[in-house]
Amino acid sequence: MTVAMSDPSAPHDPQAAPHQEHHVRTPTHELSHEAKLARERFHTTVLSIVLLGVLAMLAYAAAFDLDHWAEWVVFGGICFAGLGTVVAIKSR
C-alpha cells in the first residue's frame, strides 16, 4: 500500500528516499564564484534602492510635518545614517 506524500496523516518513513525539492533559483552554494558576486551585486542594488525610497518618503513627510529645529536635526541624522549605509553597501 502506497500513501501519498501530501497525506498529513501518514507518518514519515526515515528509510524512504529523500524528497527532491524544486528550487525556483539555483541555491547559492551551487553557483560559481562569478555568479555569486553577480547575485550579491543585484541584492545590494535592490537594498540600496529600497533604502533610498524610504529616505525619499521620510523627506516628503518631513517637508510637511517638521516645524521645530530639533526635529530637523533628528531627521538630518537619520538621512546621514541612511546615506552612509548606502555608501558602505556600494563600496564593497
N, C-alpha and C positions, 0 to 999 in steps of 0.2 A: 504494500500500500504506500503510495507516494502522496505526501502532503505538500500543498503549495507553500512557497516561501512567504507569501503575503498573509497566510493564515496566522493571526496572532495567538491562537490557542495552541498551536503546535510548539512543542519545546525545541530548543536549539540543540542540534546534534553536533558535538565537538569533532566527531570523526568525519563529518561531511566536508566536501571540497569547499574552499573559501569562495565566497561570492565576489565576483569581479565588479567593482563599482564603475559606473560610467562617469567620466570626467568631461566637462564641457571644455576645459582648458587643460593643457599639459601641466602636471604638477611641477613646481619649481625645481625640485631635486632631480628631475629628469631632463632639464634644459641644459644646453651648452652654456659656457660662460658668457658669450656674447648675447645670447638670448636672455639670460638672467639680467644682464646690465640693461638691455632694452626694456625689459618689463619693469625694472626698478625706475628707469627714467620716466616711463609712462606713468607709473604710480605717483612719483614725486611731482610730476607736472599736474596731474589731476588734483593732488592735495594742495598744491600752491594756488591753483585756480579757485578751488573751494575757499581757501583762506582769504584770498583777495576779494572774493564775493561777499564773504561775511564782513570783512572790513568795509567794503562799499556800503553794505546795508547799515552798518553802525554809523558810518559818516552821514548817510541820509537821515537816520534817526537823530543824530546829534545836531544836525543843522536846524531841526525844528524843535528839539526838546531841551537842549542845554542852554541855560541862561545865567549861569554863575561861573566865575573864572575857575573855581576849584573843580567843577565838573569837566571843564575843557582840559584841565591839566591831567585828570584821570583818563580822559578819552585820548589825549595825546600819548600817554604812557601805554595804553592798550594798542594803539596804532603802531607805536615804535616797536613794541614787543612783537606784534604780528609781522611787520615788515622785516624785522631781524630774523624771525623764523623763516620767512620766505628766502632771505639771502643765505641763511645757513643751510637750508634744504637744497637750494640750487647750486651752491658752491661745491657740493660733493662731487 
